Amino acid sequence: MEKKKSFFERHPYVCYALYAGLLFAFNLFLRWWSGELDADEYLMSAINTLILTAGFVWGDRYRRKNLANKKKIDELLNNK
């Protein structure tokens, strides 16, 4: 019986967009709380969010690729 995949495993881009949105909102909240929220701070928050999201996306794709390769190797070794 095949394991049922979660929504985020089937649609990883939704997970990435949710992560970016939450990170951006949290970053803006922290800047608003400290009283540093100016027009240029929106740009800095967006750049920080894009950098952190890019790292998250790269790591997640790398993990998914290695997991798929590991399953193929295990399947080939078990067939012999």
N, C-alpha and C positions, 0 to 999 in steps of 0.2 A: 504494500500500500504506500502510495506516494504522499509525502508530507505536504499539507496545504500551506502555500506561501502566504505571508502577510501582505497587506496592501502596499507597504513601503518596499518590500522586496520585488514586487511586480512593477511598481512605479517609482523608481529611485529619484526621478526629478522632482516629484512632489515632496519627498523628504528633504531634498536639497533646498528647495524654495522655502519650505517651512522653517528649516534651520536658519537660513539667511534672514528671513523676516523676523524671527524671534531674537536673533542676535542683534539685528539693527535696532529693534524696539528696546531691547535691554540696554544697548549702548547709549541710545538717546535718553532713556530714562536716567541713567547714571549721570550723564552730562547735565540734564535738567536739574537733578537733585543737587548737584554741586554748584549750580548757577553759572555754568560755562557755556550755555546753549546760545550761540550766535549763528549768523548765517553761514560762516565758514566752517562751523563745527558740524553742520549737516554733511558737508562734503567729506570731512575727515572721518566721520562715523561711517559713511557709505564706503569709503576706501578701506577702512579697517574691516568692515563686514565682508567686503569682496575678497580681501586677502585671506581672512580666516575661513570663509566658505570654500575658496579654491583649495585650500589645504585639506579641508574635510572631504571634498569631492574626490580629490586625488587619492587620498587614503582609502576611501570607501571603494572606489573603482579598483584599486590595487588589491584590496582584500577580496573583492568579488572575483577578480580574474584568477588569483591564486587558489581560491576555493574551487572554482570550476576546473582548473587544471588538476588539482589534487583528486577530485572525484573521478576524472578521466583516467588518471594513472592508477588509482585503486581499482577501477573497473577493469582495466586491461590486465593488471596483475592477478585479479581474482579469476579471470577467464582462462588463464593458463593452467 
